[in-house]
Amino acid sequence: MTTLYRPSAETVAAVTRADRPVCAFLHDLDGLRRQARALTAPLPPGTAFFYAVKANSDPRVLRALAPVVAGFEVASAGEVLRVREAAGPDIRIVMGGPARTEEDMRVVLAHGVERLHVESLHALHLANAAAARAGAVLPILLRVNLAGPVPGATLTMGGAATQFGIEEAAIPDAIAAARDCRALRLEGFHFHTVSNNRDAAGHAALCAAELALARSLAREHGVDLRIVNLGGGWGVDYADPGWRFDAAAFAAALAPHLAPDGPAVQFECGRIVAAYHAAYLCEVLDLKRTHGRAFALLRGGTHHFRLPSSWAHDHPFRILPREGWPHPWARPALTDARVTLAGELCTPKDVLARDVAVARIRVGDVVCFEMAGAYGWDISHHDFLRHAHPERLFLDRGEVIA
Ligand SMILES: *Cc1c(COP(=O)(O)O)cnc(C)c1O
């Protein structure tokens, strides 16, 4: 079932504050759980699907997902603490990310992170020293930055000159260094090479190649290969909200590359889990025309929802009409027009969609941006200009929960 959260005008009116212009993120937690189940259901035995917390780390999102996913992938000590606070001491946590500190290592060990994905030799030594001090043996994976270029995704983390991972040619030295780290146990390799890959067959081929590389590195360098983490990166299409990454085809294409005796395969997806089941709602505060172009000024903007400006795309939206006009002057309106949906910030970059066609837009209507659940609020600069934050509302079985 293809699902996408599209709140009705009635729902918006029922749950948002009536005493001020509408500005809200509205999350559908039932839809979120359905989405996570739909992604995990086709995966073959021997795989585990983690949620990458950075896409949306709200505690209500984490609590909704905790029973559905294998665990959470985090990238900072702050995310470790957030997961523990929201979802308790038992949920599994794995941690990756560049730029590690001693404090990160302390938190990893103190809060039961089950495995660390190590991205440099220095980080390897930091982890070993911290684990030795704690009297622990910390399981690790080495994150590989592939030698070859990888086509087809929106963002590339590997197969290119980036700050991520240990480059493939340096992995043998890292394996040797890990062997000397008595407080670490090297269990395999980590890959998170691309983000937003919309080609399920291509992504399966990339994952199969990474799995083969992990096996050959393990064989050549004597690593007991228990786990290969193939990262996230399953794509969404903001230009086509009805399109879906074919998780079943991906799983079927990858399945022949798994073996009953391992290694176990892990995924850690963020965007595809969290994107679809939240909407960002902005009331139209004003309409104007300058230099021949029409603009709608919204209560909200990129300080709440930076995703469209960071990706330079027109974010998908619908207009929810609202009747009633309290003023004695004419209600500003545009019909069959092209309009730029701009936010309330004093910068021309505060645009959520540019020159998009609308049948009608009026001051007082609400623009509903869809697919707003991942990398939206979480990546935005909330306090620039000090406008009021949006309401952040989470519907669970039709009720707003705290
Ligand atoms: C961001 C990130 C993910 C999640 O990526 P998505 O594209 O949201 O699925 C997974 N692993 C690592 C290491 C990441 O940095």
PDBQT file of the ligand as one rigid body, heavy atoms in Angstrom, charges set to zero:
ROOT
HETATM    1  C1  LIG A 501      22.489   9.845   7.324  1.00  0.00    +0.000 C 
HETATM    2  C2  LIG A 501      23.001   8.475   7.462  1.00  0.00    +0.000 A 
HETATM    3  C3  LIG A 501      22.141   7.385   7.295  1.00  0.00    +0.000 A 
HETATM    4  C4  LIG A 501      20.711   7.539   6.853  1.00  0.00    +0.000 C 
HETATM    5  O1  LIG A 501      20.662   7.949   5.534  1.00  0.00    +0.000 OA
HETATM    6  P1  LIG A 501      19.265   8.069   4.736  1.00  0.00    +0.000 P 
HETATM    7  O2  LIG A 501      19.671   8.564   3.410  1.00  0.00    +0.000 OA
HETATM    8  O3  LIG A 501      18.415   9.025   5.494  1.00  0.00    +0.000 OA
HETATM    9  O4  LIG A 501      18.654   6.698   4.701  1.00  0.00    +0.000 OA
HETATM   10  C5  LIG A 501      22.647   6.117   7.530  1.00  0.00    +0.000 A 
HETATM   11  N1  LIG A 501      23.943   5.942   7.891  1.00  0.00    +0.000 NA
HETATM   12  C6  LIG A 501      24.798   6.968   8.041  1.00  0.00    +0.000 A 
HETATM   13  C7  LIG A 501      26.204   6.697   8.434  1.00  0.00    +0.000 C 
HETATM   14  C8  LIG A 501      24.364   8.261   7.826  1.00  0.00    +0.000 A 
HETATM   15  O5  LIG A 501      25.214   9.283   7.953  1.00  0.00    +0.000 OA
ENDROOT
TORSDOF 0
